[in-house]
Amino acid sequence: MIKVNEGSIDRIFRVALGLGVLSLAFIGPKTPLGYIGIVPIATGLMGWCPLYSLLGINTCGIKSAK
């Protein structure tokens, strides 16, 4: 099971940033690189970031029991 490691503000920021980057695929330069915005949207909606897990970062504020 995936443990949540992103806080509320972090998640909101990721989704907003992802939507902004994804919009580049449809509005503006219409570049396929805009589809990279799917990554922050997905991690923001799941509440889990694989890079945070590798680096041991937790912005959630809830301490995990060990």
MIMAR-193864 format. One line per 4 residues: number of its first residue (from 0); for each residue x, y, z of N, C-alpha, C. Coordinates in nm, 3 decimals, decimal comma, always signed. Each point is the difference from the previous one (the first is absolute). Layout:
BEGIN
NUM = X:Y:Z:X:Y:Z:X:Y:Z ~ ...
//
This chain:
BEGIN
0 = +0,083:-0,117:+0,000:-0,083:+0,117:+0,000:+0,089:+0,125:+0,000 ~ -0,042:+0,100:-0,075:+0,077:+0,123:-0,011:-0,035:+0,092:+0,117 ~ +0,102:+0,053:+0,066:-0,021:+0,093:+0,110:+0,002:+0,142:-0,053 ~ -0,092:+0,081:+0,047:-0,009:+0,140:-0,041:+0,123:+0,074:+0,053
4 = +0,069:+0,074:-0,088:+0,116:+0,076:+0,044:-0,005:+0,144:-0,050 ~ -0,120:+0,047:-0,040:-0,017:+0,138:-0,045:-0,108:+0,067:+0,084 ~ +0,027:+0,122:+0,040:-0,098:+0,079:+0,074:-0,102:+0,064:-0,093 ~ -0,101:+0,061:+0,058:-0,110:+0,060:-0,078:+0,049:+0,110:-0,093
8 = +0,083:+0,089:+0,050:+0,048:+0,111:-0,082:+0,088:-0,054:-0,114 ~ +0,082:-0,097:+0,030:+0,086:-0,063:-0,101:-0,085:-0,064:-0,110 ~ -0,107:-0,068:+0,040:-0,087:-0,067:-0,097:-0,072:+0,101:-0,089 ~ -0,052:+0,106:+0,060:-0,070:+0,104:-0,077:+0,096:+0,065:-0,099
12 = +0,122:+0,031:+0,045:+0,099:+0,062:-0,086:+0,035:-0,092:-0,118 ~ +0,016:-0,129:+0,027:+0,034:-0,096:-0,106:-0,109:-0,009:-0,106 ~ -0,126:-0,007:+0,045:-0,110:-0,011:-0,095:-0,010:+0,127:-0,083 ~ +0,012:+0,116:+0,064:-0,007:+0,127:-0,073:+0,116:+0,013:-0,100
16 = +0,119:-0,035:+0,042:+0,117:+0,004:-0,089:-0,017:-0,098:-0,115 ~ -0,048:-0,119:+0,031:-0,021:-0,101:-0,103:-0,103:+0,044:-0,103 ~ -0,108:+0,062:+0,046:-0,101:+0,050:-0,094:+0,057:+0,110:-0,088 ~ +0,084:+0,086:+0,058:+0,063:+0,106:-0,077:+0,093:-0,056:-0,108
20 = +0,079:-0,098:+0,036:+0,093:-0,061:-0,096:-0,078:-0,080:-0,105 ~ -0,103:-0,071:+0,043:-0,081:-0,078:-0,093:-0,072:+0,090:-0,101 ~ -0,034:+0,120:+0,042:-0,068:+0,092:-0,092:+0,090:+0,039:-0,118 ~ +0,131:-0,014:+0,017:+0,093:+0,031:-0,109:-0,018:-0,096:-0,118
24 = -0,059:-0,116:+0,025:-0,023:-0,095:-0,108:-0,121:+0,038:-0,084 ~ -0,086:+0,087:+0,055:-0,124:+0,036:-0,069:-0,008:+0,149:-0,035 ~ +0,060:+0,084:+0,085:-0,003:+0,145:-0,019:+0,143:+0,050:-0,006 ~ +0,026:+0,101:-0,077:+0,135:+0,055:-0,008:+0,084:-0,073:-0,102
28 = +0,118:-0,049:+0,040:+0,089:-0,062:-0,099:-0,049:-0,136:-0,050 ~ -0,097:-0,061:+0,065:-0,055:-0,130:-0,040:+0,110:-0,105:-0,020 ~ +0,086:-0,009:+0,098:+0,110:-0,095:-0,005:-0,036:-0,128:+0,077 ~ +0,042:-0,114:-0,049:-0,027:-0,125:+0,071:+0,069:-0,008:+0,137
32 = +0,100:+0,084:+0,023:+0,066:+0,001:+0,131:-0,096:+0,043:+0,111 ~ -0,110:+0,063:-0,038:-0,099:+0,040:+0,098:-0,062:-0,118:+0,073 ~ +0,006:-0,118:-0,061:-0,057:-0,119:+0,064:+0,079:-0,042:+0,124 ~ +0,116:+0,058:+0,021:+0,077:-0,025:+0,122:-0,081:+0,047:+0,122
36 = -0,093:+0,092:-0,023:-0,085:+0,049:+0,109:-0,086:-0,107:+0,064 ~ -0,014:-0,114:-0,066:-0,078:-0,110:+0,057:+0,068:-0,055:+0,126 ~ +0,132:+0,005:+0,005:+0,074:-0,054:+0,114:-0,032:+0,075:+0,129 ~ +0,013:+0,135:+0,006:-0,035:+0,067:+0,126:-0,149:-0,010:+0,032
40 = -0,086:-0,007:-0,101:-0,142:-0,017:+0,028:-0,024:-0,135:+0,067 ~ +0,060:-0,104:-0,053:-0,019:-0,135:+0,056:+0,056:-0,009:+0,142 ~ +0,120:+0,052:+0,022:+0,058:-0,008:+0,135:-0,079:+0,086:+0,098 ~ -0,051:+0,113:-0,047:-0,081:+0,084:+0,088:-0,131:-0,065:+0,038
44 = -0,063:-0,069:-0,094:-0,127:-0,067:+0,030:+0,020:-0,123:+0,088 ~ +0,112:-0,071:-0,019:+0,028:-0,118:+0,083:+0,051:+0,038:+0,138 ~ +0,068:+0,114:+0,010:+0,058:+0,040:+0,127:+0,133:-0,067:+0,029 ~ +0,057:-0,064:-0,099:+0,125:-0,072:+0,017:+0,096:+0,035:-0,112
48 = +0,122:+0,035:+0,036:+0,103:+0,034:-0,097:+0,114:-0,100:+0,014 ~ +0,033:-0,073:-0,107:+0,108:-0,098:+0,009:+0,136:+0,064:+0,031 ~ +0,024:+0,119:-0,051:+0,126:+0,067:+0,029:+0,010:+0,037:+0,148 ~ -0,112:+0,045:+0,059:-0,002:+0,028:+0,144:+0,033:-0,126:+0,079
52 = -0,052:-0,114:-0,043:+0,028:-0,126:+0,070:+0,148:-0,034:-0,005 ~ +0,061:+0,018:-0,117:+0,143:-0,030:-0,014:+0,086:+0,092:+0,086 ~ -0,040:+0,127:+0,010:+0,079:+0,097:+0,076:-0,040:+0,009:+0,147 ~ -0,107:-0,069:+0,039:-0,044:+0,001:+0,139:-0,071:+0,129:+0,039
56 = -0,062:+0,068:-0,095:-0,070:+0,125:+0,026:-0,147:-0,029:+0,027 ~ -0,057:+0,070:+0,097:-0,141:-0,015:+0,032:-0,056:+0,138:+0,034 ~ -0,087:+0,054:-0,086:-0,061:+0,130:+0,026:-0,141:-0,015:+0,054 ~ -0,039:-0,122:+0,029:-0,136:-0,029:+0,044:-0,026:+0,051:+0,141
60 = +0,098:-0,005:+0,084:-0,018:+0,043:+0,139:-0,039:-0,114:+0,092 ~ -0,036:-0,115:-0,055:-0,034:-0,117:+0,080:+0,123:-0,087:+0,007 ~ +0,043:-0,029:+0,121:+0,118:-0,084:+0,018:-0,040:-0,146:-0,020 ~ +0,076:-0,070:-0,080:-0,027:-0,143:-0,023:+0,056:-0,082:+0,116
64 = -0,079:-0,097:+0,044:+0,044:-0,088:+0,109:+0,100:-0,101:-0,054 ~ +0,106:-0,022:+0,076:+0,103:-0,096:-0,041:+0,004:-0,115:+0,095
//
